[in-house]
Amino acid sequence: KIIATIGETKITSGEVKTAEDDNQTTEDGDRVYETIRYSNYADNGIFQAVAQTSEDQAVNVRYVGAKSYSDAEIPKSDVDAINDCFYLSIILRQGLKS
């Protein structure tokens, strides 16, 4: 799962189990890497919250895996890319409804 902190707000994603199709696990020596896809809004609004972050707010994320976690601050360039993708997804969904 992911725990995003934006300002004073914390948002926790849904949990994707290891056996699910949306979870890919790769082992490299002593390290285990997980690639998670959040579909059907399982991110609990993290994608939207990051996209709508104001210029002066830091976006900190904790990636929680099966055996460990990792903390990161999302760079402004990545926040901008998430913003672009979020609004593109809205446009594409509206196009599919037409």
N, C-alpha and C positions, 0 to 999 in steps of 0.2 A: 504494500500500500504506500501511499504518499501522504505526507503531512506538510501542507504549505502554510507558511506564516507570512502574511502581508500586513504590515503595520501591527495592529493589536489583534487581527483576525487570524484564527487558525481553522483550516479546512482539512478534513481527513477523507481520503478517497475510500471507495469500497475495496475490499480485499479480493485479490485474484488468486485462487488456489493454484498450487503447482501443477496439478493434473489438468487444468483447463487449457483450452486451445489458445487463449489470450496470454499465456505465460510460456515463455521459452527460456530454458535454463541451459547454460553452457559452462562446462568446467574446464579450467586451464590451470593445471597443476594444483596448487593449494587454493586457488581463487575460484569462486562461483559467480557467474554473471547471470542476472535475470533481465529479460526484456519483456515488459508488460504492455499490453495494448488495452486501453480503457475504451470500451464500446458501450453503447446504450446508456450514456450518461453516468457510468460507474465512477467517474472522477468526482462526482458530487459537487460540481461547479468550480473545481480548481482551474480548469482551462479558461472559463469565462472570467473568473476573478483575476487571474494573472493578466488576461487580455485587457482588462479594464483598470489596471493599476495606474495610479498617477505617476508622473515623472519623478517625484521625490521619494517614492516608497520602494524599499528594498523587498525583494521576493526571496525568501529563504525556504528551502525544501529539504525534507528528510525523506530519503528513499529507504523504506523498511523492507528488507528481504527476509527470507526464511531463517537465515542464520546470523545476519548482521544488518547494520544500517549505515547510511552515508549521508552527511550533511553538505549542502552546497547553497551558495547564493547564485541566483540566476542572473547572468549578465544582462545589461540593458538591451544589447543587440538581440538576445534570445527572447526577452520580453516583447520586443518589437515584432519579432517573427511570429510569436504566439498570437499577438494581437492581429496581425495580418491573416493568419490561418483561421482564427476564430471568426472574423468578419467574412472571410471567403466561405466558410462552412455555412454561415447564415444565408449568403447569396445563393449557394448551391442548393440548399434545402428549399428555399423559396422557388427556385427554378424547377425542382422536382415536383412541386405541388401544382404547377401550372398545367 
